[in-house]
Amino acid sequence: MPHVMTVRGPILPSELGPTMTHEHVFLDGRHAWGPSEEILDTEAGTRPFETRLAGPSRWNQSAYRSNLAQTSRDDYQLISDEVGEYVRAGGGTIVELTVIGLNPEPEALARLSEDLDVHIVAGAGFYVSAFHPSWVAGMSLPDLTAFLRKEVAEGIGGTRVRPGIIGEIGTSETLFDVEERVLRASARVAVETDTPINVHCHPPSLEVVQRILDILEEEGHPLDRTSLSHLDEITDLDYHRAVLGRGPLIGFDSFGQDGYFEPTWKSKSDQAKLETMLALVEAGFENQLLMSQDMHKKHYLLRYGGLGYNHVLTRVVPRMKVTYGADDRLIEKLLVTNPTRLLTRNTDSGQPS
């Protein structure tokens, strides 16, 4: 029977509802902390996060160590309140893509899913090579394949929480050898288990993203069961046409992130993302587009003046309708139909009763 695997088990695809296809709920990226030039002492960069640090964090997202983590131990109620706003806005499902390198918490996801009665689809895999644990570098392709096979079949990190997607699989601006091995292992397990794949793109040059697709295709993974994240940071329509022409879905998945990732790399505005996405709709690619916010830092949360997990539903969608004339059919396609098609599995032993 067709199903979607969630952290509480398999469900019917028709149960998903509006779906954010790239989010993080619990993660810990504090090992990536890098104080910026305006922080002159370590103590300032390590202070507990508070609202007045949200503005400086938009100037440099890695400047404050406490901005880089949302853990169940320290932040469960805060995150429950924040995700609760998404549920109250009509959200049905969150695809949570925290993988090895970002310290996933699958059992906390299951608890939150139960507490809020929201579907959560967890990812499995490895983030970018710079975040890999030391043991990953020496793993062969067969070793990586066996590791991911066990994660998908039995549960993430030794738990009984099974993933419904492989990803976000990390790729860097230059595709490293270990990242290529992880991509190939992911594709092999995806083919065996009829599981979709999500790839974190830097975003890369067109040459690199085409190489990513080549690798997946060489291993037999159908590109229409693949989503490529963060390509909303690219506004070149020819780039998008070249990628979409091969069949994958692409994520306009960082709405609400108007700030600097690095000192000279600024996120595109929501307006630029919307206009690019709607131009691709006009070009005939509406079946391959996904929307989300990629929540993964505290300054994105409503508590600290951010736009929150409900941003797409409560602000972006109304603007699409009022300002750009989008109809309910298109909104349903982007938020329900396309995610459902991506996430639905037709094989595997886990099925809804």
VMD Tcl script that draws the C-alpha trace (Angstrom):
set ca {
  {0.00 0.00 0.00}
  {1.37 3.50 -0.76}
  {2.48 5.24 2.42}
  {4.63 8.00 3.89}
  {6.96 7.03 6.73}
  {6.72 9.43 9.67}
  {8.42 9.43 13.07}
  {5.31 7.75 14.51}
  {5.10 5.19 11.73}
  {3.59 4.96 8.26}
  {0.56 7.01 7.26}
  {-1.56 7.28 4.14}
  {-0.33 9.95 1.70}
  {-3.71 11.65 1.86}
  {-3.08 12.48 5.53}
  {-0.11 14.82 4.97}
  {-1.88 18.13 4.37}
  {0.17 21.33 3.87}
  {3.81 20.30 4.12}
  {7.06 22.17 4.75}
  {9.64 20.06 2.92}
  {12.87 21.36 4.48}
  {12.96 22.24 8.17}
  {15.00 21.58 11.30}
  {13.33 21.18 14.67}
  {16.05 19.86 16.98}
  {19.70 20.25 16.02}
  {23.05 21.32 17.40}
  {25.48 23.13 15.13}
  {27.51 24.87 17.81}
  {30.69 23.27 16.51}
  {30.35 25.66 13.53}
  {30.54 28.74 15.75}
  {32.77 31.44 14.35}
  {32.74 34.85 16.04}
  {32.74 37.71 13.58}
  {34.92 40.78 13.46}
  {32.58 42.82 15.67}
  {32.86 40.37 18.59}
  {36.14 41.10 20.31}
  {36.01 38.55 23.11}
  {34.94 34.94 23.44}
  {32.56 35.64 26.31}
  {30.37 37.87 24.12}
  {30.02 35.15 21.49}
  {29.11 32.48 24.03}
  {26.45 34.32 26.03}
  {22.92 32.84 26.21}
  {20.77 33.88 23.28}
  {18.35 36.76 23.78}
  {16.17 38.95 21.59}
  {18.65 41.80 21.35}
  {21.15 39.44 19.68}
  {18.74 38.60 16.83}
  {19.62 41.71 14.81}
  {23.40 41.14 15.00}
  {22.77 37.48 14.11}
  {21.22 38.56 10.81}
  {24.46 40.42 10.14}
  {26.50 37.30 10.92}
  {24.58 34.08 11.52}
  {27.42 32.23 13.23}
  {28.52 35.03 15.55}
  {26.70 33.72 18.65}
  {27.26 30.13 19.65}
  {23.87 29.77 21.34}
  {22.13 30.80 18.11}
  {23.26 27.58 16.46}
  {21.43 25.03 18.62}
  {17.86 23.99 19.40}
  {18.11 20.92 21.62}
  {15.33 19.00 23.31}
  {17.20 19.19 26.61}
  {17.36 22.97 26.68}
  {14.65 24.16 24.29}
  {11.84 21.60 24.12}
  {9.06 23.90 25.30}
  {10.32 26.80 23.20}
  {10.33 24.65 20.06}
  {6.98 23.11 20.94}
  {5.50 26.62 21.15}
  {7.10 27.64 17.85}
  {6.06 24.53 15.89}
  {2.65 24.85 17.53}
  {2.20 28.14 15.66}
  {2.69 26.25 12.40}
  {0.06 23.70 13.40}
  {-2.38 26.45 14.36}
  {-1.82 28.08 10.97}
  {-3.04 24.89 9.28}
  {0.25 23.02 8.81}
  {-0.05 19.26 8.54}
  {3.48 17.92 8.08}
  {7.10 18.96 8.61}
  {9.97 17.24 6.82}
  {12.82 17.44 9.36}
  {16.21 17.04 7.70}
  {18.66 17.09 10.61}
  {21.23 14.41 9.83}
  {24.64 13.24 11.08}
  {26.84 16.29 11.47}
  {23.96 18.35 12.86}
  {23.14 16.02 15.80}
  {19.63 14.70 15.10}
  {17.19 13.81 17.89}
  {14.72 11.33 16.38}
  {13.07 10.34 19.67}
  {12.44 13.98 20.56}
  {10.82 14.41 17.15}
  {8.49 11.50 17.90}
  {7.60 13.06 21.25}
  {6.89 16.44 19.66}
  {4.85 14.84 16.88}
  {2.72 13.13 19.52}
  {2.39 16.21 21.73}
  {1.30 18.51 18.88}
  {-0.43 15.89 16.73}
  {1.59 16.99 13.72}
  {3.18 14.66 11.19}
  {6.98 14.78 11.09}
  {9.01 13.01 8.42}
  {12.61 12.56 9.55}
  {15.65 12.40 7.30}
  {18.68 10.13 7.52}
  {22.18 10.56 6.15}
  {25.20 12.85 6.38}
  {25.55 16.63 6.14}
  {28.45 18.38 4.32}
  {31.94 16.91 4.69}
  {33.14 19.76 6.93}
  {30.56 18.56 9.51}
  {31.25 14.82 9.21}
  {32.43 12.93 12.29}
  {35.99 11.69 11.82}
  {34.88 8.10 11.23}
  {33.00 8.94 8.03}
  {36.08 9.82 5.95}
  {37.41 6.26 6.02}
  {34.15 4.54 5.12}
  {33.99 2.78 1.78}
  {30.98 2.96 -0.51}
  {29.77 -0.50 0.61}
  {30.20 0.53 4.26}
  {28.21 3.73 3.76}
  {25.52 1.83 1.88}
  {25.20 -0.74 4.67}
  {25.05 2.01 7.29}
  {22.26 3.90 5.51}
  {20.39 0.69 4.73}
  {20.22 -0.09 8.44}
  {19.11 3.46 9.29}
  {16.23 3.27 6.81}
  {15.20 -0.27 7.68}
  {15.57 -0.23 11.47}
  {15.71 3.34 12.73}
  {17.87 6.43 12.99}
  {20.88 6.28 15.33}
  {19.88 3.02 16.97}
  {16.35 4.21 17.76}
  {13.13 2.74 16.40}
  {12.30 6.01 14.61}
  {12.47 5.31 10.90}
  {13.20 7.98 8.29}
  {10.85 8.80 5.45}
  {13.51 10.48 3.33}
  {17.26 10.21 2.85}
  {18.73 13.65 3.41}
  {19.55 16.36 3.63}
  {22.63 14.86 2.01}
  {25.35 17.48 2.20}
  {27.28 18.71 -0.81}
  {29.77 21.57 -0.82}
  {30.71 24.21 -3.36}
  {33.30 21.70 -4.53}
  {32.00 18.14 -4.45}
  {34.40 16.17 -2.24}
  {35.14 12.47 -2.72}
  {33.42 11.48 0.52}
  {30.33 13.49 -0.47}
  {30.22 11.62 -3.78}
  {30.42 8.30 -1.92}
  {27.57 9.39 0.37}
  {25.48 10.40 -2.65}
  {26.07 7.03 -4.30}
  {25.26 5.13 -1.09}
  {22.11 7.23 -0.62}
  {20.97 6.49 -4.16}
  {21.55 2.74 -3.75}
  {19.52 2.56 -0.55}
  {16.83 4.84 -2.01}
  {16.40 2.50 -4.96}
  {16.24 -0.58 -2.70}
  {13.64 0.93 -0.36}
  {11.69 3.30 -2.63}
  {12.74 6.22 -0.44}
  {13.12 9.79 -1.77}
  {16.34 11.79 -1.50}
  {16.97 15.40 -0.53}
  {20.30 17.05 -1.36}
  {21.63 20.15 0.39}
  {23.11 22.33 -2.35}
  {25.56 25.09 -1.45}
  {23.99 26.40 -3.85}
  {26.55 25.19 -6.36}
  {27.57 26.12 -9.84}
  {25.41 24.60 -12.55}
  {28.27 22.21 -13.28}
  {28.23 20.89 -9.71}
  {24.47 20.47 -9.48}
  {24.47 18.63 -12.80}
  {27.19 16.35 -11.42}
  {25.03 15.65 -8.36}
  {22.18 14.60 -10.63}
  {24.55 12.53 -12.78}
  {25.71 10.57 -9.71}
  {22.16 9.82 -8.56}
  {21.15 8.82 -12.07}
  {24.20 6.58 -12.51}
  {23.10 4.66 -9.41}
  {19.59 4.21 -10.77}
  {17.75 6.68 -8.56}
  {14.89 8.39 -10.44}
  {15.42 12.14 -10.44}
  {11.71 12.82 -9.93}
  {12.13 11.27 -6.44}
  {14.84 13.84 -5.68}
  {14.56 17.30 -4.17}
  {17.39 19.82 -4.36}
  {17.42 22.34 -1.54}
  {18.37 26.01 -1.41}
  {18.23 26.73 -5.13}
  {15.98 29.66 -4.25}
  {19.22 31.52 -3.60}
  {19.69 31.51 -7.39}
  {17.55 33.84 -9.52}
  {19.00 32.88 -12.93}
  {16.05 31.35 -14.79}
  {18.30 29.65 -17.34}
  {20.07 27.86 -14.46}
  {16.72 26.66 -13.12}
  {15.47 25.54 -16.51}
  {18.64 23.48 -17.04}
  {18.18 21.75 -13.68}
  {14.41 21.31 -13.81}
  {14.62 19.98 -17.33}
  {16.20 16.82 -15.89}
  {13.21 16.12 -13.65}
  {14.06 16.81 -9.96}
  {12.04 18.94 -7.60}
  {13.72 22.07 -6.28}
  {13.17 23.77 -2.96}
  {12.24 27.38 -2.54}
  {12.92 26.50 1.04}
  {14.59 29.41 2.79}
  {11.76 31.92 2.97}
  {12.21 34.33 5.87}
  {16.01 34.24 5.91}
  {16.89 37.80 4.99}
  {20.42 38.00 6.36}
  {24.06 37.14 5.83}
  {25.23 33.52 5.78}
  {28.80 34.77 5.51}
  {30.21 38.30 5.51}
  {29.77 38.66 1.73}
  {27.02 36.09 1.01}
  {23.54 37.45 1.65}
  {20.32 35.51 1.27}
  {18.02 36.64 -1.52}
  {14.93 38.51 -0.36}
  {11.58 36.77 -0.12}
  {10.35 38.97 -2.96}
  {13.17 37.82 -5.24}
  {12.48 34.19 -4.32}
  {8.75 34.58 -4.96}
  {9.25 36.24 -8.31}
  {11.72 33.57 -9.42}
  {9.44 30.76 -8.29}
  {6.39 32.25 -10.00}
  {8.37 32.79 -13.20}
  {9.15 29.07 -13.14}
  {5.45 28.34 -12.66}
  {4.77 30.41 -15.77}
  {7.46 28.42 -17.58}
  {5.58 25.18 -16.86}
  {7.49 23.78 -13.87}
  {4.81 24.02 -11.16}
  {4.90 20.24 -10.61}
  {8.56 20.41 -9.52}
  {8.53 23.23 -6.95}
  {8.48 22.98 -3.15}
  {8.24 25.61 -0.41}
  {9.68 25.80 3.11}
  {11.73 27.94 5.52}
  {14.75 25.83 6.59}
  {14.41 26.89 10.22}
  {17.69 26.11 11.98}
  {18.81 29.07 14.07}
  {17.22 30.75 17.07}
  {17.06 34.17 15.45}
  {14.56 32.71 12.94}
  {12.13 31.92 15.78}
  {9.14 34.12 16.59}
  {10.37 34.36 20.19}
  {13.43 36.26 18.99}
  {11.83 38.45 16.34}
  {12.11 35.99 13.44}
  {9.34 34.91 11.08}
  {8.89 31.39 12.44}
  {7.75 28.02 11.17}
  {4.40 29.53 10.11}
  {5.89 32.17 7.80}
  {5.04 30.48 4.49}
  {1.46 29.78 5.54}
  {0.63 33.06 7.25}
  {2.58 35.58 5.17}
  {4.06 34.18 1.96}
  {0.93 32.40 0.71}
  {-1.38 35.42 1.26}
  {1.09 37.63 -0.58}
  {1.21 35.14 -3.45}
  {-2.57 35.41 -3.70}
  {-3.11 39.14 -3.15}
  {-0.06 40.62 -4.88}
  {0.75 38.00 -7.51}
  {-2.66 36.50 -8.25}
  {-1.85 32.90 -7.32}
  {-4.96 30.73 -7.04}
  {-5.84 27.98 -4.57}
  {-5.04 25.28 -7.15}
  {-1.42 26.45 -7.38}
  {-1.06 26.73 -3.60}
  {-2.41 23.20 -3.20}
  {0.09 21.96 -5.81}
  {3.09 23.56 -4.09}
  {2.18 22.73 -0.49}
  {0.34 19.41 -0.75}
  {0.44 17.67 -4.14}
  {4.15 17.99 -4.90}
  {5.36 17.06 -1.39}
  {2.98 14.10 -1.30}
  {4.26 12.79 -4.62}
  {7.87 13.13 -3.44}
  {7.35 11.42 -0.08}
  {5.05 8.56 -1.08}
  {6.65 5.12 -1.01}
  {5.05 2.12 -2.75}
  {7.26 -0.61 -1.30}
  {8.81 -1.47 2.09}
  {7.42 -3.50 4.97}
  {6.12 -0.53 6.96}
  {2.58 0.32 5.90}
  {-0.39 1.95 7.59}
  {-2.92 -0.35 9.13}
}
mol new
graphics top color blue
foreach p $ca { graphics top sphere $p radius 0.5 }
foreach p [lrange $ca 0 end-1] q [lrange $ca 1 end] { graphics top cylinder $p $q radius 0.2 }
display resetview
